[in-house]
Amino acid sequence: MAHALTLDIERAIGPAFRLSAALALPEEASVTVLFGPSGSGKTTLMRCLAGLERPDRGCIRMGEETWCDSAKKAWVPPQARRVGYVPQEDALFPHLTVRRNLEYPLRSMGRAARRARIVDLVASFALDEFVSRRPDQISGGQRQRVALARALAPRPRLLLLDEPLNALDAAVREQVRAELRRSLVSINAPTILVTHDRTDALALGDRIAVLVGGTIRQFGPMTEVFGRPADPCVAQLLGVETVVEGVVTSHREGLATVRVAGVDLVAVRENPRLGPVLVCIRAEDVVLHRPADGRGSARNHLPARIAWTRPDGALVRIGLDCGFPLAAVVTRPSVEELALDVGARVIASIKAPAVHVIPREGMDAGPRLTQSAVPRADASRSERPASGGR
Amino acid sequence: MDWTAVFLSVRLSVATAGVLLMIGLPLAAWLTFSPRRWKVVVEAVVAIPLVLPPTVLGFYLLMAMGPHGSLGRAFESLTGGRLVFSFTGLLIASVLYSLPFMVQPLCAAFAGVDRRYVESSWCLGVGRVSTFVRLVLPLARRGVVAGVVLAFAHTVGEFGVVLMVGGNIPGQTRTVSVSIYDDVQALDYARAGTTAGALLAFSFVVLVVTYSLQRRSPLSWRTP
């Protein structure tokens, strides 16, 4: 399989930390989220890709080009890589207006071509309102748009975004997130986006690479990684076991109806946009009943069949099939009292506030069954790098 | 007031500040951005005039620029003229003596430019020299202004080096500070007082104009 970007690098940061990451991005232009806790080496990895730091060992290849290869002493400086890099806190030049910031990388272009490019960028990122203001005179969300537009101005081959939404407060964050996803879908370059926020990761990414302690533990499509974490550390970090695609079909009085694989779920959400979403449910929020029991106050009651069970300390993790795969976690005594064996029929109740809905642009419309909560030995693991034990 | 001396001082100071700007920009850029360890040695050499008595610096320059000194001989074989007791010699001495006053504000200003801006510029495909000219210099403009003003003012006020290297030739090497010294030696206190007062007023005006041009004085308490 051809890869757009392959990297396999090591870099020591201080005496105690070592980044040792391997990753191969598939050729199609998509958004890869680099997800991990603070101090896991996300930013160092991005800086190595941008050419701002040299790995101690290893190589980075972009298409046919070798950007860095310690064995052959190959090195391409950042100026020649054509990477759009937006660091944390955007780095817009404070002494230049928005327009001059956009023009900055286009000096070598002809006058007419440059003007056309600026007009194009200003229109597609809706910057005309504040194009003659300086960066300290516009809002955080506007800065974010300008930073992205400037990074894309010279038409980069790879886009790197380091915590693009971090500087924004919660109120504007959601709106900017939706705008960002729309922009990322429309551009024609592979993107790597760093975040430690689960909602950002789910809303913005197509694939996710989980970086813990300097190594990439798992890499794959979003729903697959969330549904089948490679190890307990990744599972704990991701925290959400069920991630499935759905469509918001209607909403009323603060409650949204989401259709997932033919099943209607009720979620709490003010004024959602109708359309494709990701539905996230934590295993801890799923309560299991025998079919005969009363309904209780929870809004969602899903007839389900137990597909698998797996003991996990004092708890038992249970995979359900209720039209879509759903993960639950219950205590051992409950398993015995309710006779929760593989094949048993149960009712899964989920309170409406526990059904998290994350709007997502650029996803196929219509619900599609995903294989998130079902562990399968035969699953294609071709996209996972030799993680961990390199 | 000795107007010849005044014009000579202004001429010398403008020339010194100009030459220093041309030397200081690349030198300060190298000192700030180079990863070399031994640049501290260069830093120390640049800063020597701050701690050395002007007479010591003047003595060595007199030796070097004299007819038997290496600098003096080289200059004489090239141009046929003398370096000591000439305006050119005075200019070379002033440039060396005021070097730290130009380089240090520049270094401080360059170091104050956020690394993120410079790196962003590189990633946008702009080369190192171009980044310096188009990004670092505009962001460090306060430091450039400060360096020019300090180098200019420091040259107007220099005395020891001028006396050692330049002597006291009217219209050629007799600067304002030397002329004041002469007047005092001749017990012409009135004339010395006028020149001194003019020099004081001039220094004050230059600083006020500079600070107001910089919009924010270095002492202002910035609102976040």
Boltz contact constraints between the chains, C-beta under 6 A:
constraints:
  - contact:
      token1: [A, 50]
      token2: [B, 123]
      max_distance: 6.0
  - contact:
      token1: [A, 52]
      token2: [B, 119]
      max_distance: 6.0
  - contact:
      token1: [A, 78]
      token2: [B, 122]
      max_distance: 6.0
  - contact:
      token1: [A, 78]
      token2: [B, 123]
      max_distance: 6.0
  - contact:
      token1: [A, 79]
      token2: [B, 122]
      max_distance: 6.0
  - contact:
      token1: [A, 79]
      token2: [B, 125]
      max_distance: 6.0
  - contact:
      token1: [A, 79]
      token2: [B, 127]
      max_distance: 6.0
  - contact:
      token1: [A, 83]
      token2: [B, 123]
      max_distance: 6.0
  - contact:
      token1: [A, 85]
      token2: [B, 123]
      max_distance: 6.0
  - contact:
      token1: [A, 87]
      token2: [B, 116]
      max_distance: 6.0
  - contact:
      token1: [A, 91]
      token2: [B, 116]
      max_distance: 6.0
  - contact:
      token1: [A, 91]
      token2: [B, 117]
      max_distance: 6.0
  - contact:
      token1: [A, 91]
      token2: [B, 120]
      max_distance: 6.0
  - contact:
      token1: [A, 93]
      token2: [B, 117]
      max_distance: 6.0
  - contact:
      token1: [A, 95]
      token2: [B, 138]
      max_distance: 6.0
  - contact:
      token1: [A, 95]
      token2: [B, 139]
      max_distance: 6.0
  - contact:
      token1: [A, 105]
      token2: [B, 124]
      max_distance: 6.0
  - contact:
      token1: [A, 105]
      token2: [B, 125]
      max_distance: 6.0
  - contact:
      token1: [A, 154]
      token2: [B, 125]
      max_distance: 6.0
